[in-house]
């Protein structure tokens, strides 16, 4: 028997990377999982986002392992689409027990060069999108007197970063959002916590624009060029971590018996040790 037998989970940004890893981890513990992703490009994002085919592959991996999955193309910036996602989940599985608000984008630019559209896309996706998803699932969780919400922030939501002011602002905002939700629902059987990952071995890290940001003096930087620079960002000297490692933190939070809420769980390769 799995720890989540009979439970139903929603994971956003599930087309690949962290989101896919979280979906598979939840399904492996018995949850029926609704995998959501925009599965389309966003103009202000310099790297390719997940595709409909990748989202479908996530669901196929769940089903191949004997689990129950449903894939929904959902733009979490759009209130109607988010509400439809929650309704489809209830239609398909009858309840909503877990929300992993994982979807997010990243773009790098000095603050005086961030465009209005770039700022809006970042806020609307990373922060407002998480808010809309939480708002959509809370009525069901309150009626059930049970829910586990995990918001995926970032270590960039714990300290500032050059060229990432808009990204950092959203990730700091997610911590405040989750802590506030935790207090509002503290006696309803619902917990709301945050997971802050360090650099993740996904396309958000591994893309041409990011490589050039870290190696501006190299015309066409490669993964071997950027590896030591990422490794220098943390005390452990490890450049990035596989998505599945962060899924362990997600599972710890969603399987908690209900005594942890408003917690910020940092998976930081030692960066946390130098922070208050």
C-alpha positions as CSV (number, residue, x, y, z in Angstrom):
1,X,0.0,0.0,0.0
2,X,1.1,3.5,-0.8
3,X,1.1,6.5,1.5
4,X,-1.3,8.3,-0.8
5,X,-3.7,5.5,-1.7
6,X,-7.1,7.0,-2.4
7,X,-5.8,10.6,-2.7
8,X,-5.9,12.9,-5.7
9,X,-3.1,15.3,-6.5
10,X,-2.7,18.2,-9.0
11,X,0.7,19.1,-10.2
12,X,1.3,22.2,-12.3
13,X,4.2,22.6,-14.7
14,X,4.1,18.8,-15.1
15,X,5.2,18.5,-18.7
16,X,8.8,17.7,-17.8
17,X,11.5,18.5,-15.3
18,X,10.6,18.9,-11.6
19,X,6.9,18.7,-12.3
20,X,7.1,15.4,-14.1
21,X,9.3,14.0,-11.2
22,X,6.7,15.2,-8.7
23,X,3.9,13.5,-10.6
24,X,5.7,10.2,-10.8
25,X,6.6,10.3,-7.1
26,X,3.0,11.0,-6.1
27,X,1.7,8.3,-8.4
28,X,4.2,5.8,-7.1
29,X,2.6,6.3,-3.6
30,X,-0.8,5.6,-4.9
31,X,-2.2,9.0,-5.7
32,X,-4.3,9.7,-8.9
33,X,-2.5,12.6,-10.4
34,X,-3.7,15.4,-12.7
35,X,-0.7,16.7,-14.6
36,X,-1.1,20.3,-15.9
37,X,1.1,22.4,-18.1
38,X,0.7,25.4,-20.4
39,X,2.5,23.2,-23.0
40,X,3.1,26.3,-25.2
41,X,5.8,29.0,-25.5
42,X,5.7,32.4,-23.7
43,X,7.3,35.2,-25.7
44,X,9.4,36.7,-22.9
45,X,11.0,33.3,-22.0
46,X,14.2,32.6,-24.0
47,X,14.1,28.8,-23.6
48,X,11.5,26.3,-25.0
49,X,8.8,25.4,-22.6
50,X,7.2,22.0,-22.4
51,X,5.1,20.7,-25.3
52,X,1.7,18.9,-25.4
53,X,3.6,15.7,-26.4
54,X,5.8,16.0,-23.3
55,X,2.7,16.5,-21.1
56,X,1.1,13.4,-22.6
57,X,4.4,11.5,-22.0
58,X,4.2,12.4,-18.3
59,X,0.7,10.8,-18.1
60,X,1.8,7.8,-20.1
61,X,4.6,7.2,-17.6
62,X,2.1,7.2,-14.8
63,X,-0.1,4.8,-16.5
64,X,2.7,2.5,-17.6
65,X,3.7,2.2,-13.9
66,X,0.1,1.2,-13.1
67,X,-1.1,4.5,-11.8
68,X,-4.0,6.8,-12.7
69,X,-3.2,10.0,-14.5
70,X,-4.9,12.8,-16.4
71,X,-3.2,15.5,-18.5
72,X,-4.7,18.9,-18.8
73,X,-3.2,21.7,-20.9
74,X,-3.7,24.7,-18.6
75,X,-2.5,28.2,-18.7
76,X,-2.4,29.1,-15.0
77,X,-2.4,32.8,-15.8
78,X,-6.0,32.4,-16.9
79,X,-8.6,32.2,-14.1
80,X,-11.2,30.3,-16.3
81,X,-8.6,27.7,-17.3
82,X,-7.6,27.2,-13.7
83,X,-11.2,26.8,-12.5
84,X,-11.8,24.4,-15.3
85,X,-8.8,22.4,-14.2
86,X,-10.2,22.0,-10.7
87,X,-13.6,21.1,-12.0
88,X,-12.2,18.5,-14.4
89,X,-10.2,16.9,-11.5
90,X,-13.4,16.6,-9.4
91,X,-15.3,15.2,-12.4
92,X,-12.6,12.6,-13.0
93,X,-11.6,11.6,-9.5
94,X,-14.1,13.1,-7.1
95,X,-11.8,14.9,-4.7
96,X,-8.6,17.1,-4.5
97,X,-6.2,16.2,-1.7
98,X,-2.9,17.6,-2.9
99,X,-1.8,20.6,-4.9
100,X,1.8,21.0,-5.9
101,X,2.0,24.5,-7.4
102,X,5.2,23.9,-9.3
103,X,4.7,25.8,-12.6
104,X,7.2,28.6,-13.2
105,X,9.3,30.4,-15.7
106,X,12.6,32.2,-15.5
107,X,14.2,35.0,-17.5
108,X,17.4,37.0,-16.8
109,X,17.8,40.7,-17.4
110,X,19.2,43.7,-15.5
111,X,16.3,45.4,-13.7
112,X,16.5,48.5,-15.9
113,X,16.1,46.4,-19.0
114,X,13.1,44.3,-17.9
115,X,10.2,45.1,-20.2
116,X,6.6,45.6,-18.9
117,X,5.7,42.3,-20.7
118,X,8.6,40.4,-19.2
119,X,7.6,41.6,-15.7
120,X,4.0,40.8,-16.3
121,X,4.7,37.3,-17.6
122,X,6.9,36.5,-14.6
123,X,4.4,37.8,-12.0
124,X,1.3,36.3,-13.8
125,X,2.9,32.9,-14.1
126,X,5.0,32.3,-11.0
127,X,3.0,34.2,-8.4
128,X,-0.5,34.9,-9.7
129,X,-0.7,31.4,-11.2
130,X,0.1,29.8,-7.9
131,X,-2.5,32.0,-6.2
132,X,-5.2,31.1,-8.7
133,X,-4.5,27.4,-8.3
134,X,-4.6,27.6,-4.5
135,X,-7.8,29.6,-4.6
136,X,-9.4,27.0,-7.0
137,X,-8.7,24.0,-4.8
138,X,-9.4,25.5,-1.3
139,X,-13.2,25.2,-1.3
140,X,-12.9,21.4,-2.0
141,X,-10.2,20.9,0.5
142,X,-12.2,22.9,3.2
143,X,-15.2,20.7,2.5
144,X,-13.1,17.6,2.9
145,X,-11.4,19.0,6.0
146,X,-8.2,17.8,4.4
147,X,-5.6,19.2,2.0
148,X,-1.9,19.4,1.4
149,X,-0.6,22.3,-0.6
150,X,3.1,22.7,-1.5
151,X,4.3,25.8,-3.3
152,X,7.6,25.4,-5.2
153,X,9.6,28.6,-4.7
154,X,13.4,28.8,-5.1
155,X,16.5,29.6,-3.2
156,X,16.2,32.8,-5.2
157,X,13.2,33.4,-3.0
158,X,15.4,33.5,0.0
159,X,18.1,35.9,-1.2
160,X,18.6,38.4,-4.0
161,X,20.2,37.6,-7.3
162,X,21.7,39.9,-9.9
163,X,19.7,39.9,-13.2
164,X,16.8,38.1,-11.7
165,X,14.9,40.8,-9.9
166,X,11.5,39.9,-11.4
167,X,12.1,36.1,-10.8
168,X,13.3,36.7,-7.3
169,X,10.3,39.0,-6.5
170,X,7.9,36.2,-7.5
171,X,9.7,33.6,-5.5
172,X,9.8,35.8,-2.4
173,X,6.2,36.4,-3.0
174,X,5.3,32.7,-3.0
175,X,6.8,32.3,0.5
176,X,4.6,35.1,1.8
177,X,1.5,33.7,0.0
178,X,2.0,30.2,1.4
179,X,2.6,31.4,4.9
180,X,-0.5,33.5,4.8
181,X,-2.6,30.7,3.4
182,X,-1.2,28.4,6.1
183,X,-2.6,30.7,8.8
184,X,-5.9,31.1,7.1
185,X,-6.6,27.4,7.0
186,X,-4.7,26.3,10.0
187,X,-7.7,24.7,11.7
188,X,-9.3,23.2,8.6
189,X,-7.1,20.1,8.2
190,X,-5.2,21.8,5.4
191,X,-1.5,22.5,5.4
192,X,0.4,24.9,3.1
193,X,4.2,24.7,2.9
194,X,7.0,25.8,0.6
195,X,9.8,23.9,-1.1
196,X,12.8,26.0,-2.2
197,X,15.2,24.2,-4.6
198,X,18.6,25.1,-5.6
199,X,19.7,24.8,-9.3
200,X,17.8,21.9,-10.9
201,X,19.0,19.8,-13.8
202,X,16.3,20.9,-16.2
203,X,15.9,23.0,-19.3
204,X,15.3,26.1,-17.1
205,X,19.1,25.8,-16.3
206,X,20.3,24.2,-19.4
207,X,19.6,26.6,-22.2
208,X,21.6,29.0,-24.4
209,X,20.4,32.2,-22.8
210,X,21.4,31.0,-19.3
211,X,24.7,29.7,-20.4
212,X,25.5,33.0,-21.9
213,X,24.5,34.8,-18.7
214,X,27.0,32.7,-16.7
215,X,29.8,32.8,-19.4
216,X,29.4,36.2,-21.1
217,X,33.0,36.1,-22.3
218,X,32.6,32.8,-24.2
219,X,30.9,33.1,-27.6
220,X,29.1,29.7,-27.5
221,X,29.4,28.3,-24.0
222,X,28.7,24.7,-23.3
223,X,27.6,22.7,-20.3
224,X,31.3,22.1,-19.5
225,X,31.9,25.8,-19.4
226,X,29.0,26.6,-17.1
227,X,29.4,23.6,-14.8
228,X,32.2,25.1,-12.5
229,X,30.3,28.4,-12.4
230,X,27.1,26.8,-11.1
231,X,29.2,24.7,-8.7
232,X,30.6,27.9,-7.3
233,X,27.2,29.1,-6.3
234,X,26.9,26.8,-3.2
235,X,29.2,25.5,-0.5
236,X,29.0,21.9,-1.6
237,X,30.4,22.7,-5.1
238,X,27.7,20.7,-6.9
239,X,26.4,22.5,-10.0
240,X,22.8,21.2,-10.1
241,X,20.6,18.5,-8.7
242,X,18.3,16.0,-10.5
243,X,14.6,16.8,-10.2
244,X,13.9,13.5,-8.4
245,X,15.8,14.7,-5.3
246,X,13.4,17.6,-4.9
247,X,10.4,15.2,-5.2
248,X,11.6,13.6,-1.9
249,X,11.0,17.0,-0.2
250,X,7.6,17.3,-1.8
251,X,6.6,13.8,-0.6
252,X,7.8,14.7,2.9
253,X,5.5,17.7,3.0
254,X,2.4,16.1,1.4
255,X,2.6,13.0,3.6
256,X,3.0,14.9,6.9
257,X,0.2,14.0,9.3
258,X,-0.8,17.6,9.7
259,X,1.7,19.1,12.1
260,X,3.8,21.2,9.7
261,X,2.4,24.2,8.0
262,X,3.9,27.5,6.9
263,X,7.3,25.8,6.7
264,X,9.9,26.7,4.1
265,X,11.8,23.5,3.2
266,X,15.2,24.4,1.6
267,X,17.1,22.0,-0.5
268,X,20.0,24.2,-1.1
269,X,23.4,22.4,-1.3
270,X,24.5,24.2,1.8
271,X,23.4,27.8,0.9
272,X,21.0,27.7,3.9
273,X,23.9,27.4,6.3
274,X,25.0,31.0,5.5
275,X,21.5,32.5,5.8
276,X,19.8,33.7,9.0
